[in-house]
Amino acid sequence: MDYSLEIEGTPESVPGGTGVLLLHPSTGETDRIDTDFLKTDTDRFLVVSTRTTAREVKQKLEYYDVDESRADILDTLSIERGYSRRSGDHVHYVSAPDDIDGIVLQIERFLDAHEGKRRISFDSVTELAYYAGEENALEAVTRIYALLEEYDAIGLFHLSEEVHDDAVVEAFVDLFDGVIDLDEDGTVDAAF
């Protein structure tokens, strides 16, 4: 199945199983691209957050007018930081942002539980690498990518290119079908 993309410079649509890497400066404004990705042509979406809590993800979705009734959120921070958390049908938790097996399992459960067009936003791979190490982050992305292909879903993965050395950035770029490069001034270049 094909998925529409409404992000500047990208193809009009991509096939299921596609992964897109969003390269951005560490100060870059990624929310606009992320929410454009999530609100277009989708039945359900999962936001995997290693950078913010579920509450902050909900605030972002509300601010950008994304239909929260289609959302699931995987919060990797709240348990480790000791924040209070309210479990709900659509908010899930893992013990820590370096719990790669837990993250991959929750993504698989989400994909298995929902039909139709499913999107995953992983915000952010850079934070995952900070907690779990770059090699483990590469392995996690590879495993998640295999799930996208198996379940005919698509994903957007955030990576701050300023934080990693060039070889690491290239290793991530090589995994993906498409790369969106967001400059500090908001300019978008995409290659698919």
N, C-alpha and C positions, 0 to 999 in steps of 0.2 A: 504494500500500500504506500502511496505517496503522501507526504506531509508538506503543506504550504509553509513557506518562510516569508515573513514580512520584515526582513532586516536589510537595511541599505547594503547594496553591493552583492547580495547573495542570490543564488538561483531562486526562481519562483517556487520550486518545490524540490524535495529530496526524497529518496526512497527510505522506507523503514530500514533500520539497521545502521543508519547514518549517525556518526558522532561528529560534533563540531567543537573545535577548540576556540575559546574566546581568550585571545592574548590581550592583556591590558597593562597599562602602567599601574603601579601600586596605588596611586591616587586616582586612578581612572573611575569614571562614572559608568559602572556596568549595569546598574539596575534597569535602565531604559532598554538595553538590548535583551537582558534576561527576561523582563516582563513581556516585551514584544514576542519573544520566542514562546513563552508559556501561554499567552492568550490567543494564539492563532491556531485554528484548525486542530483542536485537541479535545478529547473526551475526558481524560484524567491526566494530571501531572503530579510529579513528585519533586519536591525541592529538598535536596540533601545539603544540609548546612553544617559546614565545619568552621564557619566564620561568625555566625550569629545564632541567636536562640530562636526557637519556634515563634515566640512572641514578636520578635523583630521581623521575622519572615512574614508573618501575618500583616504587620504594619506596612511592609513594603508592598504586598499584594493589594492591600486596601488603597494605598496611596496611588498606585498606578492602575487602579480600577480593573484588576484581574479577578475573574470569577472564582471566589474562594470555595464555592461548592464543588469545584472540580479538583481541589488541591489536597494532596497529602504532604506532610512535612516530616522529614527525618532530622531530628535535633541531636547533634553529637556532643553538644557542650554542656547542657544543663545539669546532667547527672554528675559529671566530674567536678563542676564548679559549685555543686551543692545548692543550685537554685531550686525553688519550688517549681513543680511541674504538674500540669493538669493533663493527665492522659485523656485522650479522646479517640474516637473512631479513626480520625485522620491525622493525628499527631503521634509520631513514634519516636522512640529514644534508643540510643545505644550508650554503652557505659562511658565512652571517651572518644575523642576525635581520631585516635589512632587504632580504634577497633575495626580493622579492615574487614575481618570475617563477618562481624555484626552488620556493618554497612552494606556489604554485598548481599548478605542474606535478606536484609530488609528491602533492598531494591528488587531482589528476585520475588519476594512475597508480594510486593506492590504490583509488579508486572503480571504475576500469576493470578492475582485477585481481580484484575480489571480487564475488560474487553475494549476493543476499539483502538482509537489513536491515543497513544501514551507517550508523554514526554518526560524527560528527567533533566533537571538542572542541578549540576554539582558545583556548589559555591562554598569552598573553592579547593581546587587541587593543590594550590600553593599552601594553604593552611594544612591540608592533609599531609603534605610533604614535611611541613614544619614539625608536626607531631609524630609522624610515623617514619620519616626519612624518605628521600627521593626515590630510592629503589622500590620501597614498599608502595609508594604512591603510584609509580609506573605500573607495578603489578596489579594494584587495585583498579586502575583505569582500564587495563587490558581485560580484566575479569568482567568489569561492568560493560565494556564494549561488546564482549561476547554475549552478554544478556540482551543488549539492544538488538543484536542480530537475531538471536534465538526468538525473541518476542516481537520482532518487527516494530520496535519502538525507536525513538530518536533521542539524542542527548546533547546538552550544551555543557561544556566543562570549562570553568574559569581558571586561568593561569596568569599570574603576574610575572611578566618576563623580566622585570627589573630585579627580582629576588633571586632568580636562578642563573647559573652561568649558561653560556650559549650552548654547550653540549647537552645540558639537561633540557633546555627549551627545545632543541632540535629533536631529542629523543621523544618528547611528547608530541611535537608537530608530526613526526613520522607515523604516529599511531592513527591519525585522524584523516577522515575524508574531506573535511573542510576546515579552514582556519579563518576566523574573523579577527582582524588586528585593529584594536581601538587605540587611537593616539590620545595624548593628553588633551588636545584641543577638541576632541569629540569626533574627529575624522575616522571613518571606517573604511578599511580595505579588506576584501575577502578573496580567498582563493579556494576553489573547490575542484 
